[in-house]
Amino acid sequence: MQIEMKGIDKSFGTNQVLKDAGFVLGHGEVHALMGENGAGKSTLMKILTGVYTKDKGTVIVDGQEVDYKNPQEAEKAGIVFIHQELNVLFDLTVEENLFMGKEITGKFGFCNQKAMRKKAEEALGRLGVRINPGEVMSNLSVGQQQMVEICKALMVDAKVIIMDEPTAALTQSETVVLFEVIQSLRKSGVSIVYISHRMEEIFELCDRISVLRDGTYVGTRNIPETNMNEIVKLMIGREIGERYPQRNCKIGDTVLKVSGMTKKGVFEDVAFEVKAGEVLGVSGLMGAGRTEIMQAIFGNLPYESGKIEINGKEVQIKSPIQAMKNGIGFITEDRKVEGLMLEESIEKNIALANLPIISKNHVLDRKKERDLVTKGIKELHIRCFGPFHECNNLSGGNQQKVVFAKWVYTQPKVLILDEPTRGVDIGAKKEIYSIINDLAAKGVAIIMVSSELPEVLGMSDRVMVVREGVVRGIIYKEEANQENIMTLATGGMI
Amino acid sequence: MEANKKKITDHIQDLGALIALLLLVIGISIISPEFRTGSNFLSLLRQSSINGLIAFGMTCVILTDAIDLSVGSVLALSTVLCAGMISAGVPAGAAMLLALLIGTALGAVSGLLVTKGRLQAFIATLITMTVYRGATMIFTGGKPISNLGDSFVLKLVGRGNLFRIPIPVILLVLIFIGFYFLLNKTTFGRAVYATGSNWKCAKLAGININKTKIIVYAISGFMSALAGLILLSRLGSAQPTLGAGYELDAIAAVALGGTSMSGGRGKIYGTLIGVLIIAVLNNGLNILGVSSYYQDVIKGFVILIAVLSDRKR
């Protein structure tokens, strides 16, 4: 199937999100769609699949102009959108999900379980993944759930599959499986639109890249003929320079020391330390227990044994409140679920972790609050209409900056960052790296959990690698590289 | 710029409930001369005070994404205990203070069930609602307690006036101001909203979720007991069926006032307006001679309209 979208305009109210957007998708190619957050990638795809209607422009599929009224029509034509937030019912089984609304029925309208089971097994087998169709969805890993979604798309005979940030929640090995599946789909003539921020993956996987900037089509490049710098330049309209800004700060004494930390079946005998002004990167596969270790240090996850020392003194941390009293801050991996009150203003969000600072005897000092929030917006370059701006309406990068602003002013001695740049576009990423560097320069000890190896390598002074709940090694920046980190993370020795 | 715009539309929406209230008042006033007298307005406000006090407590509970079905039963149990103490010779003032403490404790028990017991708020307070009502029946043997003597304090709470304004109305206004301050100007208020808005986020930002929930239930219990004292003072006796169904009027007032049933969003003055709408309907429809069967249907539709118009936000 070939798709050509051109001259697409779309406005929401007075806000024009697409202006002369478009791209051309060829038969059996993997086509990356790139652009900063808010560039209009998802909107463009939603117009293609009938979720939104366009204001202007044309969509041509296999030489005919089309205008799908809803996702069902698009699906019938063979175009399926797999959203970043998977569209599965977690309490139902795999086959119930696969056949949702298209159950095979026998006489009297009863479901024909046998026929469905057989067809589900066939379809899953074709993808080469081993998933039991009778398994309840929530028992599957995110990678497996995604496979079920892809399987669902193939069962309606999809010719074009659109994937929005498909690897955001996948482990390295699941990503490998996904890429193999995508390659085999391509061979069988299915076209893939691949939306992602991860340059390395795109250069490994895709045939062509189309770039949108501020809702406008900027250009298309063939992969072997371009490079990351050129794509970044297309995306932001200027050179970004060094992706990881330089940090020149002195590393001081040990601030946080963890030893013998154990929670059976989750992590075991975890021991490490972080020094003032140091960034300790924490690498490992998804599910290796990195997040759990950090949650435990922050008092949000009970553990069986272990010792935490701050500035050489042992401390008891059983709740986030105690962790904060001991100078630990925590930026969680999922800002939408745990990091922000999305429906509240920037002001209320930043204030939340700073209530002791902006109040006296539990009574709020609104002027202090406003000053603090205004300072946060200015210092962290949060792009917004003011303190009242609701967090829901901010881009991912700006939301993440609000989360940072929430913690920066609590004067943490140790700041734990769990996936600090997930779902954040390149420009905002660099700003966040600068914020991290500023904090380190002020003597904050920083622990940065990240699944993006280039980020870990670019930002860390040392890299701690965790595998199956065990610290497999801590490597100094000078010796760290993708190979030795991945070797440790997957169980090898260096 | 957009922030300011949003604030203005917010205000218009807040005014929506107020406009509805004014329309009701004006409408019924035009039809009924009895309704539009000063003394009727005062008695209307006095009638609204009991639901008002309960609804203020309920607002706090609902803002944390919970619910308190036990308010009517807490009111009944604390009130019959108060009446029992007075008829046994305990000084009325002391018995009333004790009743407030008892109400607070009864509320806190619901809070403990929700937090430490990890029960869903609906189930937890369904349990306390049932148990407290049963305990009320056991304590009274199903009969009203009426020999309450001639205490000045007790009479004052429900029947007294200050400059011709009924004491319950004064209490309602003072407590409204107190709640406004609590929810908008204190760290506790922020904790209440944050808990309802996103408890995971609040917990990680150092908010003590359990403490916040226990306190809002304790507040709700206190307010129920206080409403019970006004009722006791006005009736001169304590019926074991006191307060049955009051939770519904309180929840209705909170909903009318625009507070989200899933927590995090809502204003205490919205609840006050909701309380007044319900009071005007009750009082006005009575004066107009509408049968109480029809009154409930009309009230139901008013709530429906209010909630539907709220959904546009």
Contacts between the chains, C-beta under 8 A, distances in Angstrom:
chain1	res1	chain2	res2	distance
A	298	B	204	7.4
A	300	B	203	7.1
A	300	B	204	6.4
A	319	B	208	7.8
A	320	B	203	5.9
A	320	B	204	5.4
A	320	B	205	7.5
A	320	B	206	5.5
A	321	B	206	4.9
A	321	B	208	6.2
A	324	B	206	4.5
A	330	B	204	6.0
A	332	B	204	6.2
A	337	B	198	8.0
A	337	B	200	6.3
A	337	B	201	8.0
A	338	B	198	7.7
A	338	B	200	4.5
A	338	B	201	5.5
A	338	B	204	5.8
A	339	B	201	6.1
A	339	B	204	7.8
A	340	B	198	7.1
A	340	B	201	6.1
A	341	B	194	6.3
A	341	B	197	4.0
A	341	B	198	4.6
A	341	B	201	5.7
A	341	B	202	7.6
A	341	B	264	7.0
A	342	B	198	7.2
A	343	B	197	6.3
A	343	B	264	6.5
A	343	B	265	6.8
A	344	B	193	7.6
A	344	B	197	5.7
A	344	B	264	7.5
A	348	B	190	7.3
A	348	B	193	7.3
A	348	B	194	7.8
A	351	B	190	6.8
A	352	B	190	6.7
A	352	B	194	5.6
A	352	B	201	7.5
A	352	B	202	6.8
A	352	B	205	4.4
A	352	B	207	7.1
A	353	B	205	4.1
A	353	B	206	6.1
A	355	B	187	4.5
A	355	B	190	6.0
A	355	B	191	7.9
A	355	B	206	7.8
A	356	B	187	7.8
A	359	B	186	7.5
A	359	B	187	4.9
A	362	B	186	5.2
A	362	B	187	4.8
A	362	B	188	6.3
A	363	B	185	5.9
A	363	B	186	5.6
A	363	B	187	7.8
A	364	B	185	5.4
A	364	B	186	6.3
A	364	B	187	6.5
A	364	B	189	8.0
A	364	B	190	7.2
A	366	B	185	7.8
A	385	B	1	6.0
A	385	B	2	4.7
A	385	B	3	4.5
A	386	B	3	4.5
A	387	B	3	7.6
A	388	B	3	3.7
A	388	B	4	7.9
A	388	B	6	6.8
A	388	B	7	6.7
A	389	B	2	7.4
A	389	B	3	5.7
A	390	B	6	7.8
A	406	B	205	6.8
